[in-house]
Amino acid sequence: MTSGIILGTVKFGVQDYGFSSSQLRSTHSEMLDLSYQCGIRTLDTSPRYGDSEQIIGAYHANSGHKYFKVCTKVDNLEVQSSESSRHIYSSVERSIRSLGVESIETLYLHQNEIEIIGDKCIMNALQELKFEGLVNKIGVSIYNRDECEFALKSDLYDVIQLPVSIMDSFIYSELIDGRHTDKEIIARSVFLQGILFNRSGIESKVKQSVSMLEFLDKIDNLVLEYEVDLLTMACAFVLSLPGVSGMIVGTSARENLLRIVNSSKLTIPAELTSELCRLSFEYKEWGNPRNW
């Protein structure tokens, strides 16, 4: 088993998502086969990711014994709506049918606003889904400190997905590092939508491009100083952080996935980890892609 890696499938249905790799893309079946061979057993998807749920379901229908635990999401919810329960149930039932699974491993709210994740109608519906066995865990995918703090205090949420990377781990540093929590913490944006490796579009797509490129120069200098591969640095750092139980990685290229799996098994020097903590724990406006 490949401990800690969750395959993100947004690129199954949205091929131009983020700063995509220029490498030749593998077929979806090839990527899922390879993931299974590498010991990856959990997928992260969403109805918002084009037809990714249907692609996973078709794989399950044709792959024999190869089944993944699947985490998906529900969105388009309104605050204090009497339709919340019906909408959530319908979304989950569709996802279960599309994915070809008996239950959802973690159902995330795809909306992160406290007004949504704290809405009583929504929270009650989520609790009922868990009670009925349609979902195993309830999660939130957050973008700021207040949202994370709310989820940590809530008895409902089992899993919190938050940005953690060598570029930006501010929320982790504020609320997770050095503190005990019974929540499952999943790192996302580990490569900041691929921008860590593919920098050609930064100046045109990110309005804080100057400060982002200056930060990337510091990361590149550490690569040279410690003679470590950038991908190894990125993966090993995230998985070394106390309290982080997994990380979501997305790629559509076979060679990229193999490199990620291999890199996740390596370690980096303690001095380098400390320096990366110092850099990534600082707040950055560009750490949230919604600010780009």
N, C-alpha and C positions, 0 to 999 in steps of 0.2 A: 504493500500500500504506500502511496505517496502522501505522507502526512502533511496537511496544511493547505494543499492546493485545491481550489475550486475553479472549474472551468467556466468562465463567463461566455455566454453565447450571443451577445448582442450582435456580433458580426455575422452570425448565421443569417439574420434577417435584415440587418442594416450594414451593408458591406463597406460603406464609406464612413463609418463611425470613427470619430477621433482622428488622430494623426496616423492613418493606416500604414502598415508596412508595405514596402514595394516588392517584397518577396512573393513568389508564385503561391497562390492560395491553393490549399488542398480542399478536397470535397468534404462535405459535412460528415459523411460516413467515415472517411479516413481519419478525420480529426477525433471523432468519438471513439473509433477503434483504437487509435493510438493512446488516447486518454485512458481508456480502460486498461490497455496493456501496461501503461506506466503506473497504474495503481490509483488513478483519480476515480473517485466514486460519486462525486457531487457536482451538479451543474447549477448555474445561476442563470435564470432567464426571466422573461416578462411577456405578457401579451402585447406590450408596447414595442417589442423587438421584432417587428415584422412577422414572419411565419416561423420564427425559431421554435416555438412550442410544437408546431406541427412537424417540424423537421426531427425534433427529439422523439416525438411520438412514433413517427415512421421508422426511426432507427430501432426503437424498442420493439415494434411489431415484427421487424425482420431480422433481429440480431440474436434470436435464441435466448441464451441465458444471460446476456449482457444487459443489465439494468442499472440505471443510475438513480440515486436520490436526487430529487429536483427541487430547487428553491425557486419560487416565482413570486409575482407581485400582483397587487390589486390597486387600481387608481380610479381617477374620475369620480372621486367621492366629494360630497358637499357637507359642509358643517351643519349639524343639527337637522339632518334630513331623515324623514320617516322612511325613505327608500334605501337607506344605507344597508340594512340587513339583507334585503332582497338583492341589491346590486352586488354585494360581496359574495353571497351564496352563489349567484349566477356565474360570477367571474371564476370562482374556485371550481365549480362543477365543469365549466368549459375547459379550464386549464387541465383538470384531471383527465378529461376525455381526450384532449389534444395530446397530452404528454404520454398517455398510455400507462399511467401509474395508479396505484390504489389510493395514495394520499400524497399531499404536498409535504416535503421535509420541513421547509420554513416558508411561511407566507409573510412577505414583507409588504408594508404600506409603501407604495411608490411615491406618495406625497409625504413631505417631511415637516410641514408646518405644525406647530404645537396645537393650533386650533383643530387640526385633523387627527393627529396622533393622540390627542387628549379628549377627543369627542366621545361622550358616553355611549351614544348609539353605535358608533363604529367599534368601540372597544368591547361592548357587549356582544356584538355579532362575531367578532374575532374569537372571543372566549368560547362561544357556542360551537364554532367550527372545530376548535381544539377538543372540546368535550365530546363531540360526535366522532372524532377520529379522522376527520377530513384533512386536517393539518396537524403536524407533530409539534411545530414550534411557531411562535409569532415573532416577527421581527420588524425593525424600522431601519430605514436607510437615511441617515441624517447628514446635514451640511453645516451645522454650526453648533457652538458650545451649548446654547440654551436647549436646543432639541436633544442633544446627547444627555444633558443633565436630567431632563424630564424622563427620558427613556430609562436611565439608570435607576431612577426612583420609583418607576412604575412596576407594579407586581405583574402586569400583563405581559410585558415584552421579555422574551427569552434571549433574543439575538439583536445585537446592534451592529449595523454595517456603517463604517465611517472611513474617511480618507486617511490612509497611513502610507507614507513613502519616505524615501530619502530626500524628497523635495519639500514635503509638507506633512508633518505629524502634530500640528498645533493642538487639535482637539484631544488627541490621545495624550499629549503631554499635560494638558490641563486637567483631565478628568479620569484617565485610566492609569497612567504611569505611577507606580508605587502605591496604588490603592487596591484593596480587595473588592471584587465584585463577583457575583454568581452569574452574571450575564456572559453569554458567548460573544466575543468580540471578533468581528470579521473585517479584515482590511480590504478596502477597495481603492481604486485610483492609484494602485501601486506604481504604475508607470505614467500616471497623470495623462490618461487617454493616449499613451504612446509617445507623448511629447519628449520624454526623457531620451528617446533614441532617434526620433525623427523630428528634426528641428527646422526643417526647411520652410515651414509655414508659420513660424512663431510671429514674425514681424507683422504679417498681414492679418493674423487671426487673433492675436492676444494684445489687448491695448496696453498691458503692463509688460510688453516684450523686453524693454530695456532692463528692468530689474530681474526679470526671469532669466534672461541670457547671462547676466552678471552672476546670478546664483549658479547656473549650469557650469560656468567657468570654474567656480569653486569645486564643484563636484568632479569635473574633469581633472583638476589639479590633484585631488585626492586619489583618483584612479592611477595617475602617474606616480604619485608619492608612495603609495602602498603596493603598486604593481598588481592590482586586482582588476578583474574584468568588471565592467560597469553593470552587466546583468546580475552577476554574482553578488555584487555590492547591494544592488536594489532588493533582490530576493532574500538574501541572508540577513540583511538588516531588519526587514519587516518581521520575518519569522523568529528573530531573536528577541523581540520585544516582549517583556512579561505581560501576560494577559491576552495577547493576540493568539487566537486559536486557529486561524486560517486566513488565507488571502485569495481574492478573486483575480484571476488573470485571464485576459482575452487575447486570442490570436487566431488567425485563420491560416497560418503557415506551419507545416509539420516541423520544420527545422527549428522554428521559434519555440514551439512547445517542448521539444526535446531539450533545448538549451535551458528553458525555464525549469523543467523538472530536475535536470542535473545541477543547476545553480542552487536550487532550493535545498539541496543536500549538503551544501558546503557552509563553511563558517568564515568569518572575517575577523581580523585582530580586534581585541577589546578596545585598543586606542582609536581605531577607525570607527568603531561603533559609537564611542563617546563623542567623537568629532561630528559624526552624522546626526546624533541626537541634538547636539548644540545648534547645528544648522537647521535641521528640519523642525525643531520645536518652536522656532520663531514664527510669529504670525506673518502671513503674506497675503495680500489681497488676491493675488493670482492663484493662491492655493485652491480656491473654489472656482471651477470652470464657469459657473454662472456669472462671475464678474468679468469674464473675458470680453 
